[in-house]
């Protein structure tokens, strides 16, 4: 077994609760959902001067996000996954946030409790039908077969 290469500096981690603005040097936000919901306020993206290498990791460290959700809110006039916010509502869930344009973030969500057997296998036709009939499973993980 090999080890991944280390970075020059230790990874910046911060434990947050309640309403938490994102700081410029944040890399990992460990959300304490043990007693209340958490709201992460993303910084506004600077027009044409953003870094495509930017990544922010948001993690439910209390394994209680199904009760006390983590809401990630985009800056004023900006979006995240084409909306104003996304939520982590699965215990132990996490999200990686990246900048995808002058006014948009993309959030890739992971369910800490899911494994390969928890994916919902569908074909493209089946997925299209689920979308058109509005029957997608909320926070479901789909495996596209074709």
C-alpha positions in Angstrom: 0.0 0.0 0.0 1.3 3.4 -0.8 0.7 6.8 0.7 -0.6 9.8 -1.2 1.9 12.7 -1.4 1.6 15.3 1.4 1.1 19.0 0.8 3.6 21.5 2.0 1.2 22.9 4.6 -1.2 21.2 6.9 -4.8 21.2 5.6 -6.9 24.0 7.1 -9.9 22.6 9.0 -12.4 24.4 11.1 -15.4 23.2 13.2 -18.5 25.3 12.7 -22.0 25.5 14.0 -25.0 27.8 13.5 -24.4 30.4 10.8 -20.8 30.1 9.4 -19.4 32.4 6.7 -16.6 30.8 4.6 -13.2 32.4 5.1 -10.6 32.7 2.3 -8.3 30.0 3.8 -11.0 27.5 4.6 -10.4 24.0 3.1 -12.5 21.7 5.3 -15.5 22.8 7.3 -16.4 20.2 9.9 -20.1 20.9 10.8 -21.3 20.2 14.3 -25.0 19.2 13.8 -25.3 17.7 17.3 -27.7 20.4 18.6 -28.7 22.6 15.7 -28.8 23.1 12.0 -25.7 24.6 10.2 -25.8 27.3 7.5 -22.6 27.7 5.4 -22.5 31.1 3.7 -20.3 30.9 0.6 -18.2 33.9 -0.4 -19.1 35.9 -3.5 -17.1 34.8 -6.6 -14.9 37.6 -8.1 -15.8 38.1 -11.8 -13.1 36.6 -14.1 -10.6 36.3 -11.2 -11.7 33.1 -9.6 -9.5 30.0 -9.2 -10.6 26.8 -10.9 -8.6 24.9 -8.3 -10.8 26.1 -5.5 -12.4 23.3 -3.5 -14.2 23.5 -0.1 -15.0 20.3 1.7 -18.1 20.4 4.0 -18.6 17.4 6.4 -21.2 16.4 8.9 -19.0 15.3 11.8 -21.8 14.8 14.2 -23.7 12.3 12.1 -26.9 14.2 12.7 -27.6 16.0 9.5 -30.8 14.1 8.9 -32.3 16.0 11.9 -30.2 19.2 11.8 -29.6 19.8 8.1 -26.5 21.6 6.7 -27.5 24.3 4.2 -24.9 25.7 1.9 -25.9 29.1 0.5 -24.4 30.8 -2.5 -23.4 34.5 -2.4 -25.9 37.2 -3.4 -26.9 36.9 -7.0 -25.0 33.7 -7.4 -26.0 30.0 -7.6 -25.0 26.6 -6.4 -26.1 23.7 -8.6 -28.4 26.2 -10.4 -30.2 27.2 -7.2 -29.6 29.5 -4.2 -28.7 26.6 -1.8 -28.1 22.9 -1.4 -28.5 20.8 1.7 -26.8 17.9 3.4 -29.6 15.9 5.0 -27.9 12.5 5.4 -26.1 11.6 8.6 -22.3 11.7 8.0 -22.8 13.3 4.5 -20.4 15.6 2.8 -20.1 18.0 -0.1 -17.2 19.2 -2.2 -17.9 22.8 -3.5 -16.1 24.1 -6.6 -16.4 27.3 -8.6 -17.9 26.6 -12.0 -18.2 30.2 -13.4 -18.4 33.9 -12.5 -21.6 33.5 -10.7 -21.9 29.7 -10.0 -20.7 27.0 -7.7 -21.0 23.3 -8.2 -21.6 21.0 -5.2 -20.8 17.3 -5.5 -22.6 15.4 -2.7 -21.5 12.2 -1.1 -23.6 10.0 1.2 -21.2 8.6 3.9 -23.6 5.7 4.5 -23.9 4.6 1.0 -21.8 2.1 -0.8 -21.9 0.5 -4.3 -25.0 -1.5 -3.3 -27.0 1.7 -2.5 -26.9 3.1 -6.0 -30.2 2.9 -8.0 -29.4 1.4 -11.3 -31.3 3.0 -14.3 -31.0 3.3 -18.0 -31.0 6.7 -19.7 -34.6 6.1 -20.8 -35.7 5.3 -17.2 -33.8 8.3 -15.8 -35.5 10.6 -18.4 -38.9 9.2 -17.4 -38.1 9.8 -13.6 -37.2 13.3 -14.4 -40.2 14.0 -16.6 -42.6 12.5 -14.0 -40.9 14.2 -11.1 -40.3 10.9 -9.3 -36.6 11.2 -8.7 -35.6 9.9 -5.2 -34.5 13.0 -3.2 -30.7 12.7 -2.4 -30.7 9.3 -4.3 -27.6 8.0 -5.9 -28.2 6.8 -9.4 -26.0 4.5 -11.5 -26.5 5.2 -15.2 -26.2 1.9 -17.1 -26.1 3.1 -20.7 
